[in-house]
Amino acid sequence: MLSPEKLFHIKEAGSNVRTEVLAGVTTFMTMAYILMVNSRMFAELPGVSYNAIYISTAISACIGTVLIGLLANLPMAQAAAMGSNAFFVYTVCFGLGLSYANALVLVLLDGILFILLTVTGLRKKIFEAIPRSVRVTIPAGVGLFIAFIGLKDSGIVVANSSTFVTLASFNLLSGTVTWGDIMPMFVTLAILTAIAVLTCKRVKGAVLWGILGGTALYYLLGLTVPGFYAGFGEGLDFNPLAAFGDFGTQAFGRVFTEGFNFSPYLAEHSGAELAILIATTALAFCLVDMFDTIGTLYGACARGDLLTEEGEVPRMDKAMLADAIATTAGAVCGTSTVSSYVEASTGIAEGGRTGMAAMVTGALFFASMFLSPIAKLVPGCATAAALIYVGIMMMNCARNIDWLKTEEAVPAFLTLAMMPLTYNISYGIAFGVISHVLICVFTGRAREVKVGTWVIAALFAAMFLVTH
């Protein structure tokens, strides 16, 4: 059996086993929140439970993290991507009308396509075909999208017949609002503030500590809400193995057993609509996954001074292959696109330099599978705060846009704004790409548009013409 030194070349990387272990633990602490956030988000879908997705999330994170450690020897970690999970649940399922199993097929296609693009080297051409203003802004648009979902799930932002959305009432004197209505919103705001303060103080695992502390606050304040604990113990099951049963019956393999049955969708739509929907939605999953992974790898490795002399991520193709395989495995397990997490930069900051740190993080994700009964007690107002905070952090890339250049600002703004306003990530990408092409054509710069950009723009245009 190979020793960690022979397998990961720890000394050559300027590290040691103790440092790698500490880095792996730190990375896990900063991204463990995804287990609870992803599970609660998917539990809104019919036919799938919190327990089932908790195990799916943990297994896919374990697979992805171990793969990137073994294949690329990088101290990175992977899990179900924030943004793609919201796209899966709120756009593809609730918005477009596909079932949970149908949506898994699109994730599976994304993973297979990603593998082919990586192995054949076409990934770089696809990446370059998306206008810079669009690809730079995609993470910010996704950030706004998931922050909006967090505000909605917390009850802070509510529907309004005249203005579409508005702020929830906090007026206890009105007689229409009770402390029981306000308390969860108060907890969300308290958690968001706590996460921000802990982050400013450079506390490792700020999001996780915020969620755990907020959960305690929620149940403590529940003592002040009449009837809060009525029937609280009913239905609670602290058997850690029960979640595995739900995973086996509700999530694992459903992409194959039910996913290819599109008859409910075809009952109300044509075959052409379904074909365009599959092509454009799988493309959107792939583009978001690709840009998210590339950006995260560059960002995390740059912070840890791990880039090569040419400024490239070491063993980039192997890292991308690990991501693609993990996404495919995630679809089989029953969750959305798996991608690299920028939170791994915290582990790198602790000195992580090799894949051994990733192996430690992966081992902790494996162990976390047996903690699902405890994780299930985390309330929605706590995970909503995590969504809002992560969304805020994703806005950073918008500063790289020259907002005074119209030809750059318009596609960037449409990409940024249309995602939350239409509740659809692919629509944001579509408006960004199409507007870029139109601006180039009508300003006499049509020759600057790459062939791949024309193809992607045509696909998105067909999506609007056929499916709407």
C-alpha positions as CSV (number, residue, x, y, z in Angstrom):
1,M,0.0,0.0,0.0
2,L,1.4,3.4,-1.0
3,S,2.1,5.8,1.8
4,P,0.6,9.3,1.8
5,E,4.1,10.7,0.9
6,K,4.5,8.5,-2.1
7,L,0.9,9.0,-3.3
8,F,0.8,12.8,-2.8
9,H,4.5,13.9,-2.7
10,I,3.7,16.0,0.4
11,K,7.3,17.0,1.2
12,E,8.0,17.9,-2.4
13,A,5.0,20.3,-2.2
14,G,6.5,21.9,1.0
15,S,3.9,20.5,3.4
16,N,3.6,17.7,6.0
17,V,0.9,15.2,7.0
18,R,-0.3,17.2,10.1
19,T,-0.7,20.4,8.0
20,E,-2.6,18.5,5.3
21,V,-5.0,16.9,7.8
22,L,-5.7,20.3,9.4
23,A,-6.3,21.8,6.0
24,G,-8.8,19.0,5.1
25,V,-10.7,19.5,8.3
26,T,-10.8,23.3,7.8
27,T,-12.2,22.9,4.3
28,F,-14.9,20.5,5.5
29,M,-15.9,22.9,8.3
30,T,-16.4,25.8,5.8
31,M,-18.5,23.9,3.3
32,A,-20.4,21.4,5.4
33,Y,-23.4,23.7,5.2
34,I,-24.2,22.3,1.7
35,L,-25.4,19.1,3.3
36,M,-28.3,20.9,5.0
37,V,-28.9,23.6,2.4
38,N,-29.1,21.2,-0.5
39,S,-31.3,18.7,1.4
40,R,-33.8,21.3,2.4
41,M,-34.0,22.8,-1.1
42,F,-34.6,19.4,-2.8
43,A,-37.1,18.3,-0.1
44,E,-39.5,20.9,-1.6
45,L,-39.9,18.5,-4.6
46,P,-42.6,15.8,-4.6
47,G,-41.4,12.3,-4.1
48,V,-38.0,13.0,-2.5
49,S,-37.2,13.6,1.1
50,Y,-34.6,15.5,3.2
51,N,-33.0,12.3,4.3
52,A,-32.6,11.0,0.7
53,I,-30.9,14.1,-0.6
54,Y,-28.7,14.4,2.5
55,I,-27.2,11.1,1.7
56,S,-27.0,11.9,-2.0
57,T,-25.2,15.2,-1.2
58,A,-22.7,13.5,1.2
59,I,-21.9,10.6,-1.2
60,S,-21.4,12.9,-4.3
61,A,-19.3,15.3,-2.3
62,C,-17.2,12.4,-1.0
63,I,-16.7,11.0,-4.6
64,G,-15.9,14.3,-6.1
65,T,-13.5,15.4,-3.4
66,V,-11.6,12.1,-3.3
67,L,-11.4,12.1,-7.1
68,I,-9.9,15.5,-7.3
69,G,-7.4,14.5,-4.6
70,L,-6.3,11.3,-6.4
71,L,-6.5,12.4,-10.0
72,A,-5.2,16.0,-9.7
73,N,-3.4,15.9,-6.4
74,L,-4.9,19.2,-5.4
75,P,-6.2,20.3,-1.9
76,M,-9.7,21.1,-3.4
77,A,-13.2,19.8,-2.5
78,Q,-16.3,19.3,-4.5
79,A,-20.0,19.1,-3.7
80,A,-23.4,19.9,-5.2
81,A,-23.0,23.4,-6.6
82,M,-24.8,26.3,-5.1
83,G,-26.8,27.9,-7.9
84,S,-27.1,24.7,-10.0
85,N,-29.2,23.2,-7.2
86,A,-31.5,26.1,-7.2
87,F,-31.7,26.0,-11.0
88,F,-32.6,22.3,-10.8
89,V,-35.3,22.7,-8.2
90,Y,-36.9,26.1,-8.9
91,T,-36.4,26.4,-12.7
92,V,-36.2,23.0,-14.3
93,C,-38.7,21.3,-12.0
94,F,-41.1,24.0,-10.7
95,G,-40.6,26.4,-13.7
96,L,-40.3,24.2,-16.7
97,G,-42.5,21.3,-15.4
98,L,-40.0,18.4,-15.5
99,S,-40.1,15.8,-12.8
100,Y,-37.2,15.3,-10.3
101,A,-36.1,12.2,-12.2
102,N,-36.3,14.0,-15.6
103,A,-34.1,16.8,-14.3
104,L,-31.5,14.2,-13.2
105,V,-31.3,13.1,-16.9
106,L,-30.2,16.6,-17.8
107,V,-27.5,16.6,-15.1
108,L,-26.4,13.2,-16.3
109,L,-26.1,14.6,-19.9
110,D,-24.2,17.6,-18.5
111,G,-21.7,15.2,-16.8
112,I,-21.3,13.1,-19.9
113,L,-20.9,16.2,-22.1
114,F,-18.4,17.6,-19.6
115,I,-16.3,14.4,-19.7
116,L,-16.3,14.4,-23.6
117,L,-15.3,18.1,-23.7
118,T,-12.5,17.6,-21.2
119,V,-11.1,14.4,-22.8
120,T,-11.3,15.8,-26.4
121,G,-10.0,19.3,-25.4
122,L,-13.1,21.0,-26.7
123,R,-13.8,22.5,-23.3
124,K,-11.4,25.4,-24.0
125,K,-13.2,26.2,-27.3
126,I,-16.6,26.2,-25.6
127,F,-15.3,28.4,-22.9
128,E,-13.9,30.9,-25.4
129,A,-17.1,30.9,-27.4
130,I,-19.0,32.6,-24.6
131,P,-18.4,36.4,-24.6
132,R,-16.2,37.5,-21.8
133,S,-18.8,39.9,-20.5
134,V,-21.2,37.0,-20.1
135,R,-18.9,34.4,-18.6
136,V,-17.5,36.9,-16.1
137,T,-20.9,37.8,-14.9
138,I,-22.5,34.4,-14.7
139,P,-21.4,33.7,-11.1
140,A,-22.8,37.1,-10.0
141,G,-26.1,36.4,-11.6
142,V,-26.3,33.0,-10.0
143,G,-25.4,34.7,-6.7
144,L,-28.3,37.1,-7.0
145,F,-30.6,34.2,-7.9
146,I,-29.8,32.1,-4.8
147,A,-29.8,35.2,-2.5
148,F,-33.3,36.0,-3.7
149,I,-34.3,32.4,-3.0
150,G,-32.9,32.7,0.5
151,L,-34.8,35.9,1.1
152,K,-38.0,34.3,-0.2
153,D,-37.6,31.1,1.8
154,S,-37.0,33.1,5.0
155,G,-40.2,34.9,4.5
156,I,-38.5,38.3,4.4
157,V,-39.5,38.9,0.7
158,V,-43.1,38.0,-0.1
159,A,-45.3,38.1,-3.1
160,N,-47.4,41.2,-3.9
161,S,-50.2,41.6,-6.4
162,S,-49.2,45.1,-7.5
163,T,-45.4,45.1,-7.2
164,F,-44.8,41.4,-7.6
165,V,-42.5,41.3,-4.5
166,T,-42.3,43.3,-1.4
167,L,-40.9,43.2,2.2
168,A,-42.8,41.2,4.7
169,S,-44.4,43.1,7.5
170,F,-42.6,43.3,10.8
171,N,-45.4,45.5,12.4
172,L,-46.5,43.7,15.5
173,L,-48.9,46.6,16.3
174,S,-50.9,46.0,13.1
175,G,-52.8,43.1,14.6
176,T,-52.2,41.0,11.4
177,V,-48.7,39.9,12.3
178,T,-47.7,37.8,15.3
179,W,-44.3,37.1,16.9
180,G,-44.5,33.6,15.6
181,D,-44.5,35.1,12.0
182,I,-41.6,37.4,12.7
183,M,-39.4,35.1,14.8
184,P,-38.0,33.0,11.9
185,M,-37.2,36.1,9.9
186,F,-35.4,37.6,12.9
187,V,-33.4,34.4,13.2
188,T,-32.4,34.6,9.5
189,L,-31.2,38.2,9.9
190,A,-29.3,37.3,13.1
191,I,-27.6,34.4,11.4
192,L,-26.6,36.5,8.4
193,T,-25.1,39.1,10.7
194,A,-23.3,36.5,12.8
195,I,-21.8,34.9,9.6
196,A,-20.6,38.3,8.4
197,V,-19.0,39.1,11.8
198,L,-17.4,35.7,12.1
199,T,-16.0,36.0,8.6
200,C,-14.6,39.5,9.3
201,K,-12.9,38.0,12.3
202,R,-11.5,35.2,10.1
203,V,-13.2,32.4,12.1
204,K,-13.0,29.1,10.1
205,G,-16.4,27.6,9.3
206,A,-18.3,30.9,9.8
207,V,-21.3,29.7,7.7
208,L,-21.5,26.4,9.6
209,W,-21.1,28.0,13.0
210,G,-23.7,30.6,12.0
211,I,-26.2,27.9,11.0
212,L,-25.6,25.9,14.2
213,G,-25.8,28.9,16.5
214,G,-28.9,30.2,14.6
215,T,-30.6,26.8,15.0
216,A,-30.0,26.9,18.8
217,L,-31.5,30.5,18.8
218,Y,-34.5,29.3,16.8
219,Y,-35.4,26.6,19.3
220,L,-34.7,28.9,22.2
221,L,-37.0,31.6,20.9
222,G,-39.6,28.8,20.1
223,L,-40.3,28.9,23.9
224,T,-41.8,32.4,23.4
225,V,-44.1,31.2,20.6
226,P,-47.4,29.7,21.8
227,G,-47.8,26.1,20.4
228,F,-44.3,26.0,18.9
229,Y,-43.5,22.7,20.4
230,A,-46.9,21.1,20.0
231,G,-46.3,17.7,18.4
232,F,-42.6,18.4,18.0
233,G,-41.4,14.9,18.8
234,E,-43.8,13.2,16.4
235,G,-42.1,11.8,13.4
236,L,-38.6,12.3,14.7
237,D,-36.3,9.3,13.9
238,F,-32.8,9.4,15.3
239,N,-31.8,6.1,13.6
240,P,-28.9,7.2,11.3
241,L,-29.5,4.3,9.0
242,A,-33.1,5.3,8.2
243,A,-31.8,8.0,5.8
244,F,-30.0,5.3,3.7
245,G,-33.3,3.5,3.2
246,D,-34.9,6.8,1.8
247,F,-31.8,7.3,-0.4
248,G,-32.2,3.8,-1.9
249,T,-35.9,4.1,-2.7
250,Q,-36.2,7.8,-3.5
251,A,-32.9,9.0,-5.1
252,F,-30.4,6.4,-6.1
253,G,-30.8,5.3,-9.7
254,R,-34.0,7.1,-10.3
255,V,-32.3,8.8,-13.3
256,F,-32.5,5.4,-15.0
257,T,-35.7,3.9,-13.6
258,E,-37.9,7.0,-14.2
259,G,-35.8,9.8,-15.7
260,F,-36.3,8.9,-19.4
261,N,-40.1,8.9,-19.1
262,F,-41.0,12.3,-20.4
263,S,-44.7,11.4,-21.1
264,P,-46.2,13.8,-18.5
265,Y,-44.3,16.7,-20.2
266,L,-45.1,15.5,-23.7
267,A,-48.8,15.4,-22.8
268,E,-48.8,19.2,-22.8
269,H,-45.9,20.0,-25.1
270,S,-44.5,18.9,-28.5
271,G,-41.5,16.7,-29.2
272,A,-39.7,19.7,-30.7
273,E,-40.2,21.7,-27.5
274,L,-38.8,18.8,-25.4
275,A,-35.8,18.5,-27.7
276,I,-35.0,22.2,-27.5
277,L,-35.6,22.2,-23.7
278,I,-33.2,19.3,-23.2
279,A,-30.5,20.8,-25.4
280,T,-30.6,24.3,-23.9
281,T,-31.1,23.3,-20.3
282,A,-28.3,20.7,-20.4
283,L,-26.1,23.3,-22.1
284,A,-26.9,25.8,-19.3
285,F,-26.0,23.2,-16.6
286,C,-22.7,22.5,-18.4
287,L,-21.8,26.2,-18.9
288,V,-22.5,27.1,-15.3
289,D,-20.6,24.0,-14.1
290,M,-17.7,24.7,-16.4
291,F,-17.3,28.4,-15.5
292,D,-17.8,27.8,-11.9
293,T,-15.2,25.1,-11.8
294,I,-12.6,27.0,-13.8
295,G,-13.1,30.2,-11.8
296,T,-13.0,28.3,-8.5
297,L,-9.8,26.4,-9.4
298,Y,-8.0,29.5,-10.5
299,G,-9.2,31.6,-7.6
300,A,-8.4,29.0,-4.9
301,C,-5.0,28.0,-6.4
302,A,-4.0,31.7,-6.8
303,R,-4.7,32.4,-3.2
304,G,-2.5,29.6,-2.1
305,D,0.3,30.3,-4.6
306,L,-0.3,27.0,-6.3
307,L,-0.4,28.2,-9.9
308,T,2.3,27.1,-12.3
309,E,5.0,29.6,-13.6
310,E,2.7,30.1,-16.6
311,G,-0.2,31.1,-14.3
312,E,-2.1,27.9,-14.9
313,V,-3.8,25.6,-12.5
314,P,-1.6,22.5,-12.1
315,R,-3.1,19.3,-13.7
316,M,-6.1,21.4,-14.8
317,D,-7.5,18.7,-17.2
318,K,-7.4,16.1,-14.5
319,A,-9.2,18.4,-12.1
320,M,-11.9,19.1,-14.7
321,L,-12.2,15.4,-15.4
322,A,-12.8,14.7,-11.7
323,D,-15.5,17.4,-11.7
324,A,-17.2,15.8,-14.7
325,I,-17.1,12.3,-13.3
326,A,-18.4,13.6,-10.0
327,T,-21.3,15.3,-11.7
328,T,-22.2,12.1,-13.5
329,A,-22.0,10.1,-10.2
330,G,-24.1,12.8,-8.6
331,A,-26.9,12.4,-11.1
332,V,-26.9,8.6,-10.4
333,C,-27.0,9.3,-6.7
334,G,-29.9,11.8,-7.1
335,T,-28.5,15.3,-6.8
336,S,-27.6,18.2,-9.0
337,T,-24.3,19.3,-10.6
338,V,-21.2,18.7,-8.5
339,S,-18.5,21.3,-8.7
340,S,-15.4,22.6,-7.0
341,Y,-15.9,24.8,-3.9
342,V,-14.1,28.1,-3.3
343,E,-14.3,27.3,0.4
344,A,-11.4,25.0,-0.2
345,S,-9.2,28.2,-0.3
346,T,-9.6,28.2,3.5
347,G,-7.9,24.9,3.7
348,I,-5.2,26.1,1.3
349,A,-4.7,29.1,3.6
350,E,-4.1,26.6,6.4
351,G,-1.2,25.2,4.4
352,G,-2.9,22.5,2.3
353,R,-0.9,21.8,-0.8
354,T,-1.7,18.3,-1.9
355,G,-4.5,15.8,-2.5
356,M,-4.2,14.4,1.0
357,A,-6.1,17.4,2.3
358,A,-8.9,16.5,-0.2
359,M,-8.9,12.9,1.1
360,V,-9.4,14.1,4.7
361,T,-12.3,16.3,3.6
362,G,-13.8,13.4,1.6
363,A,-13.5,11.2,4.6
364,L,-15.4,13.7,6.8
365,F,-18.2,13.9,4.2
366,F,-18.4,10.1,4.4
367,A,-18.7,10.2,8.2
368,S,-21.3,13.0,8.0
369,M,-23.7,10.6,6.3
370,F,-24.4,9.1,9.8
371,L,-25.4,12.5,11.2
372,S,-28.6,13.1,9.1
373,P,-31.0,12.9,12.1
374,I,-29.2,15.8,13.8
375,A,-28.9,17.8,10.5
376,K,-32.6,17.4,9.9
377,L,-33.3,19.6,12.9
378,V,-31.8,22.6,11.2
379,P,-34.7,25.0,10.4
380,G,-35.4,26.6,7.0
381,C,-34.7,30.1,8.3
382,A,-31.1,29.0,9.1
383,T,-30.3,27.5,5.7
384,A,-32.0,30.6,4.1
385,A,-29.3,32.8,5.8
386,A,-26.6,30.6,4.2
387,L,-28.1,31.0,0.8
388,I,-28.2,34.8,1.2
389,Y,-24.6,34.9,2.4
390,V,-23.2,32.7,-0.4
391,G,-25.1,34.7,-2.9
392,I,-23.5,37.9,-1.6
393,M,-20.0,36.3,-1.9
394,M,-20.6,35.4,-5.5
395,M,-21.1,39.0,-6.5
396,N,-17.4,39.7,-6.4
397,C,-16.8,39.0,-10.1
398,A,-19.1,41.9,-11.3
399,R,-16.2,44.3,-10.5
400,N,-14.3,42.9,-13.5
401,I,-16.8,44.4,-15.9
402,D,-16.1,47.9,-17.5
403,W,-19.6,49.3,-16.9
404,L,-18.8,52.4,-18.9
405,K,-18.4,50.4,-22.1
406,T,-21.9,49.8,-23.5
407,E,-20.9,46.8,-25.6
408,E,-19.7,45.1,-22.4
409,A,-22.2,46.5,-19.9
410,V,-25.4,45.5,-21.7
411,P,-24.7,41.8,-22.1
412,A,-23.2,41.7,-18.5
413,F,-26.3,43.5,-17.0
414,L,-28.8,41.2,-18.8
415,T,-26.9,38.1,-17.7
416,L,-26.8,39.5,-14.1
417,A,-30.4,40.7,-13.9
418,M,-32.4,38.2,-15.9
419,M,-31.4,35.2,-13.7
420,P,-33.2,36.4,-10.6
421,L,-35.9,38.3,-12.4
422,T,-37.0,35.4,-14.5
423,Y,-36.1,32.7,-11.9
424,N,-34.0,31.0,-14.6
425,I,-30.2,30.8,-15.0
426,S,-30.3,29.7,-18.6
427,Y,-32.4,32.8,-19.5
428,G,-29.7,35.1,-18.1
429,I,-27.0,33.4,-20.2
430,A,-29.3,33.4,-23.2
431,F,-30.0,37.2,-23.0
432,G,-26.3,37.9,-22.4
433,V,-25.1,35.9,-25.4
434,I,-27.9,37.0,-27.8
435,S,-27.4,40.7,-26.9
436,H,-23.7,40.4,-27.5
437,V,-24.3,39.0,-31.0
438,L,-26.8,41.7,-31.9
439,I,-24.6,44.5,-30.7
440,C,-21.7,43.1,-32.8
441,V,-23.9,42.7,-35.9
442,F,-25.4,46.2,-35.8
443,T,-22.1,48.0,-35.0
444,G,-20.4,46.4,-37.9
445,R,-18.4,43.9,-35.9
446,A,-20.1,40.7,-37.0
447,R,-16.8,39.1,-38.0
448,E,-15.7,39.3,-34.4
449,V,-18.4,36.8,-33.3
450,K,-16.9,33.3,-33.1
451,V,-18.6,30.4,-34.8
452,G,-19.3,28.7,-31.5
453,T,-21.0,31.9,-30.2
454,W,-23.3,31.9,-33.2
455,V,-24.3,28.3,-32.5
456,I,-25.0,28.9,-28.8
457,A,-26.9,32.1,-29.6
458,A,-29.0,30.2,-32.2
459,L,-29.8,27.4,-29.7
460,F,-31.0,29.9,-27.1
461,A,-33.0,31.8,-29.7
462,A,-34.7,28.6,-30.7
463,M,-35.5,27.9,-27.0
464,F,-37.4,31.2,-26.8
465,L,-39.2,30.7,-30.2
466,V,-40.2,27.1,-29.6
467,T,-40.8,26.8,-25.9
468,H,-42.5,30.2,-25.2
